[in-house]
Amino acid sequence: MSEPSDGKQTATTPGEVREQVERTRAELGETVQALADKADVKARAKDKGVEVKERTVEVAGQAKEKTAEVAGHAAAKAGELRARASKAAHAVQDKVPEPVRDRAAQAADQVRDTAAKAGGVWQEKAPEPLRQQTAQGVRLARENRALILAAASAAVLVWLTVRHRKG
């Protein structure tokens, strides 16, 4: 065999030449196929689309699992908080003496009656812009009813306690 300038040995016998030609054909066929695959943009895009779809399905499954896990934790935490709030409310109710609860209920009834009467007078005599502003205030009070009731209850309890200690 002789050696060309690129460093590969060349065949000297016809059998070696045939063998070298077959190897070169195989290499050339693989190279042509690789170039054809690179040039086939439609097939490459389709393959990429399949990859993206598979990845999206995988990520969506993971997100669904995580969402279910977080929702479960949130529901459990909400249940705990609800139970704590109920327990605290019962504890406060149990500590308030019966006469205080009765007086608070009577005071609430009196306030409701007085408010109803005042509302009737108000509707008859108040100017329209003032009624609109008042209606807005009432809406805000209704939206924050629990906070207002808690503050009013605390104030009544403090007042009754102070009054009871003095008298």
N, C-alpha and C positions, 0 to 999 in steps of 0.2 A: 504494500500500500504506500501511496505517496501522501505527502502532507501539504494541503493548500495553505494560503496565507491566513485563513480564519482560525487555524489551529485544529481543525477536524481532520481525521484521516480519511482519505478517499480509497475506494475499492479498486483493486487491480484485476480481480477475476470477474468473469461475467456473473457468477453466483453472488458474489459480494455486491456487485453493482445492483442486481435485482433486489437484494435485501435492503440496500440503502435506499433505493427508489421507493420500495414499499413503506419503509419507515418515514420517509419524507412525505409520501402521499398521506399517511395516517396523521402526521403532524399538521400537514397543510389542511386536511379535512377538519381536524379539531379547531384550528385557527379560524377557518372559514365559518364553522358553526358558531364559535364564540363571537365573531364579528356580526354574524347574522342575528344572534340573540341580542346583541347590543343595539343593533339597528332596528329591531322590532319594538318600536315605542308602544304600540297598542298592547302587546303581550306584557311588557314591563309595567305599564300603567295598571293593567288588570291584576298582575301579581301584587303590586303595591297596594291596590285597592283591597285585595283579599287580606293582606297583612294588616292594614289599617282597620278593617272591619273586625278581624279576630281580636285585635288589641282593644278596640272600642267595646266589644262584648265583654272582654275580660275585665276592663276597668269599670264598666257599668255594673257587672256582678259584684265586684269588690265594693263599689259605692253603695249598692243596695244592701249588702250585708252590714256595712258600717252604719248606714242610716237606721236599719232595724235595730242594731245594737244600741245606738245613741237614743233612739226613741224608747227602747225598753228601759234604759237607765233614767231617762227623763220622767217616764210614767211612774217608775218606782220612787223617784225623788219626790214627785208631786204627791203621791200617796202618803209618803212619810210626812211631808209638810202639812197635808190636810189633817192627818191623824194628830200631829202635834198641836195644830191650831184648835182642833176640837177639844183636845185634852186641856189646853190652857183655858179655853172658854168655860169649860165645865168646872175647872178649878176655881176660877174667879167667881162663877155663879155660886158655887158651894160655900165660898168664904163670905159672900155678902149676906148679912142677916135678912131674915124674912121681912121685918118691918121696913128695912131700907128698900128692898125690892118693891114692896107694896107702895111705898111713898113715891118711888121713881116712876112706877106705872101710873099712879094718880097724877103726878106732875106732867107726864107725857100726854095723858088724856086732856088735862087742862090746857096744855100748850096747843094741842091739835084743835080743840074747840075754839080757843081764842084766835088762832091763826085762821080758821075757817070764817069766823065773824069778820076779822080784819080784812080778809080777802074779799068778802062781799062789799064792804065799804070801799075798799081800794078800787074794785072794778067800777063802782059808780062814780067816784070822784077824781081819780087820777088821770092826768093827760096821757095821750097815746105814746109819745116818745118815752116817757117815764115807765109806762107799763112794759114797753118792749125791752128796756134795759133791765127791768126787774125780772122779766121772763127769762132773759139770758142768765141772770144770776141764779134763778131757780134751777135752770138746766144744769149749770155747773155744780150746784149743791146736790142735785140728784145723782150726777155722775160721781161725786165724791161722798156719797151718803155714808158709807161705812166709816170713813175717817171722821166725818162730822159727828156721827152717832157715838163713836168711841170717845171723842173729846168731850161731848156733852155728858156722857155717862160718867166719865172721870170727874168732870166738874161737879156734877150732882153728888157723887159719892164724897168728894172732898168737902163740899158745902154741908152735907148731912153729918159727916164725921165731926167737923168743926162745931157745928151747931149742937150736936149731941154732947160733946165734951164740955161746952160752955153751960149747957142747960142741965 
